[in-house]
Amino acid sequence: MSWMQRRAGRIDGEAVVWIDPAPDRTEPGLACMSATDPLPRQLSAGDAADAATALARTDTARGPRDLPATVGPVTMDRVADALDYLNLRYLTDADGRLIVLWDRYAVLYALAGPADEILMMRGRPHATVPAEWADRAYRAVNEWNHTRRFGKAYVGDPNERGDLSLFAEVQVPLLCGVHDGLLMELVDCAAMTARTFVDWLYDEGALL
C-alpha cells in the first residue's frame, strides 16, 4: 500500500514520472500510486500537460442535497462521477484507479477487498522526510491521529536513500451499497482530509 518507485517515461511527448514503493524526493511531473501492485502503471491522460497542472476544487462545486437517494454498489465509475460533480479533475491509471493532483500533494481513489467493496482514499504529499527526521515524523503522525477525527496518518517505508513518505488514508466498507450523496460526501471528505493533513505538515507539524 504505497506509491510506486520513480521511473521516467513520456506521455504525448511530455516527460512524466512514476513512483514505486520506495519514493524519491519531490520531482516534477505526474505521480501515480498503487494500492497493492508493484508494477508501474501508465496514466491515461488526453492532455498530459494540462493534467499535470490539474488543480482541483473550484468555487462552483455542488453539494449532495439534490442527488438521488437510490442505493447501489460502489464502483470506480461512480467515484469518477462524484469527482466530476465536485469539479475535482483527475487522472486514470491502467487499473482504473483515479488520482487527483494538487501542487503539494495527490489523492488516490481505489477499490479494495475481495469484492471491491472497500473505498480506499489515500493522500500523500509530494515532499518526503529525511531519514534523520524519522522520530520527529512518527511523533507528528501520532499527534495527528490523536487529535483529528477523519483519516489515519502513517509514515511509509524508507526508500533506497532512507527518506520517508507520509500518508493520510480513509477506508470505508460499502458492501451494502451507497447512495450518491453519501459517496460524494466520502470522496469530498478524503480530499479535504488530505489537504488539511498536508497543510498541517507544513505548518503545525513542522515536517515539510
N, C-alpha and C positions, 0 to 999 in steps of 0.2 A: 504494500500500500504506500507507494512512494512515487516521486517523479521519475522520469526516465533519464538515463545518462545523456550528456550533451553530445550530439552528433550533428555535423554540418550537413546541409542539403540545400536544395533550391526548389522553389515553387513559383511557376510562371516567371522564371528568370530572376527572382529575388532570393537573396541568401536568407535562410532561416536556420533555427537551432532547435534540436530536440533535446530532451533531458531524460536520463536514465536514473536508476535508483540511487546513484551517488552524484548528487547535483553539484555543479560547479558554482563559482561566484556569479553574480548578476551579469548577464550577457544580453546584448540587443537581439531582437528578432522574436520569432514565435516560440512559445513553450507549450509542451504537451505533457500531461501526467497520466500515469496508468494506475488503475486500482490493483491489478494483480500481475499483469503481463510484463516481462522484462524487455520485450522486443519493441523497437521504436515504431511509432505509428505516425504516418504522414497525415497532416491536416488537409482536409479538402476545403479549399477556400477559393471562391471565384475570383477574388481580387486580393491577393496576399498583402499588397502594400497598404490597402485600405484596412484590411482585417488586423494588421499589426498594430494599428492605432485605434483599435475598436474600444473606445471608451464607452461605458455602458449607459448608466442611468440618465434619463432626461427628466425635465420637469413635467412632461406630458404623460408619465407613467400612470396607469389606471389602477383602480382598486378592485377587490373581489366582489363587491356588493351585488352587481347585476349579472354575475356568472351563473350558468346552470348549476343546479344542486344535484344532478344525477351522479351517482357513484359508479366508478369504473376502475379497472386495473391501472396501475401506474405504468406508463410506457415512456420511452425517450421522445416520441413524437409529442406526447402531452407535455413533457417537460419543456420541449422546444417551444410549444405554443405558449406556455406560461412565460418563458423568457421574452418571446415576441410581444406578449401582452404588456409586459413590464418595460418594453423598449430596451432590453438588455441584448446587445449584439454579441454573437457567439461564433465560435469555430466548431467544426465537427471532425472527429478523428475517424480512422478506418473502422473502428468498432462501434461507431455511432455515439460515442460519449461527447459531451458538449463542454467547451472551455470558453469562459468569459474572461477577457483580458482588460486590466487596467494598467496605469503607468507603473505602479509599485507592487502589484500582486495579480494573481489569477485565481479563478474558482472553477473547479471541475465538477460536473454533474454526471453521475453514472448510476447504473442499477447493479445491485449485488444480491447475493443469496441464491439458493438453489432454484427458485422460481422467478428470479429478477424482481423480487417483491420489496427489496430494501432500497430506498432512495438514498444514495450516498452523495454528499456535497462537501467538497474539500477545498479549502482556501490555502494558498501558500504565497508569502511574499517572495519576490524575485531575489532579494538580497539574502545572504546566508550569514551565519555567525562563525567567527574563527574558533579554532579548537581551544584556545586558552580561555575563551568565554563560556565553556561548557557548563560549569557550575552556575554561573550567572544566568545562563539560558534556562536551566532546569528550575532555578528559583523563580524566575519571571513567569514561566509557564505554569508552575504550581500556584502562583499568586492569581493568575488569570482564572484558572479552574476553580479556585476557592472563592472568588469574588464575582464571577459572571454567571448569568443564568443560561445562556444558549451557547452551544458549541464547545466540544472538548478541544483543548490545545495540547500539542505534544512536540517534542524535539525529535527530528528524524535521525536516522543512522548517519554517521560521518561518511563523507565522500572520500575519494582517494587522497585528498590533501588534509583530511580531518575536519573540514568545515561542516557545519550543521545547518540543515534546513528546518524551518518552523512551520507548523501546520495548525489550522483551525478546521474542525470537521464536525459535521452533523450527519447522523444516520437515522433514518426513520423507517420502521417496518410498516408496509402498507398492503399486506396480504389480503385484507378485507376490502381493499379498494379505497379510492379517494375522490372527492368531487373537485371541480376545477378551482373553486375559490380557495379551498384548503391547500391544494397543490401549489397554487400561485403564492399563497402566504408562506409556505415552506421554502420555496425557491427564493423568494424575496428575503426571508429571514436569514438564509445561509449567506446570501450576497452581503447583507448588512452586517452580519456577524464577522465575516471575513474583513470587511472594510474597517470595522471597529477594532478588530484584533490587530491589524497592520498599523492603523493609526496609533494604537496604544503602544505597540512595539517601538515606534519611532518617538513616542512622547514619554508617557509614564514608565513604560517598561525599559526604556533607555538601552535597547539592544541593537537597534538598526539606525 
